[in-house]
Amino acid sequence: MKLVFFDIECASVHKTYSKICAFGYVVCDENFNILVKEDILINPRGRFELTDRKGEKGITLPYEYSEFKKHPSFPSVYKKIKSLLEDKDACVLGHAVLNDVKYLNLETKRYKLPSLHFKFSDSQLIYMTFVNDFSRQFGLESIAENLGVEFTPHRAADDAYATMRIVEAMCKAKNCGYFELIKLLSITDGEIENYNITRPQSQAFKKYNAEKRKAKEARSKARVKFNNHFLKKRFKKDGKLGGATFTFSRIIEDDLSLSMPLVDKIYENGGKYSQQLEFCKYYVEAENDGSARTVMARNTQGIIIIGLDGLGELLND
């Protein structure tokens, strides 16, 4: 069984189209001996837009952009790419591969070509499962650096090569072959067929997402309960807080055993509570809180930032 690692670079990407300019791939055997490594340059039939909508987060491709115009457009290389990816004796992989499969899908639609049909796996998902960390996306460069793999970023064939080497490194760490690694980590392939795409998956990632959804639902319920609690409160005009309005960070709000009694004491002492920063005088932040809400409060003039100890002093408690 062969392993086919591929990577794609685009001149521009939008919701309805992607203009592929490079398709790089590496074919190796099950022992990671390279059989073929190639960069297929493609005329994208359009200008290069390598930034987001704000003109930021741009990348620089390690090619002479004028070189792409000398090469054929996607329809001319479609059959070669199709044959490579649909080879029944090949297992297809990429890094954050779902994006590249989507690019292929958009490009086939753009040129009214038949849908590709192949299964694929994702080295990013494999690595996240390998280290049991799904809290962030691991880029190819950071994984390669961690595993000591050297390559030229954004050169499609080199990205494919780096993808191969990081999968090889994980296999060596587990002292097993690729297919044993996939079985060990309970990884299932994604698939593209009839322009429909299903993503690769792992049992550990499914469990992580289920726990994340459960925690999100619990936070949502807690916030509804908290909102209903403070909205029922009535302001006391003669209290020592003199009508000052308070806002808590989300971390404090979500801890109902802490936030609800504090709101009670604020109203008992003549204060108010609001979730709108523009109306608050005091913003109560949790320790080591770097949330977006807290950052916004710190950058808003006129708001006094205090911790739970500071709130205790105001309440004399």
Secondary structure, 3 states (H helix, E strand, C coil): CEEEEEEEEEEEECCCCEEEEEEEEEEECCCCCEEEEEEEECCCCCCCCCCCCCCCCCCCCCCCHHHHHHCCCHHHHHHHHHHHHCCCCEEEEECCHHHHHHHHHHHHHHCCCCCCCEEEEEHHHHHHHHHCCCCCCCCHHHHHHHHCCCCCCCCHHHHHHHHHHHHHHHHHHHCCCHHHHHHHCCEECEEEECCEEECCEEHHHHHHHHHHHHHHHHHHHHHHHHHHHHHCCCCCCCCCCCCCEEEECHHHHHCHHHHHHHHHHHHHCCCEECCCHHHCCEEECCCCCCCHHHHHHHCCCCCEEECHHHHHHHCCC
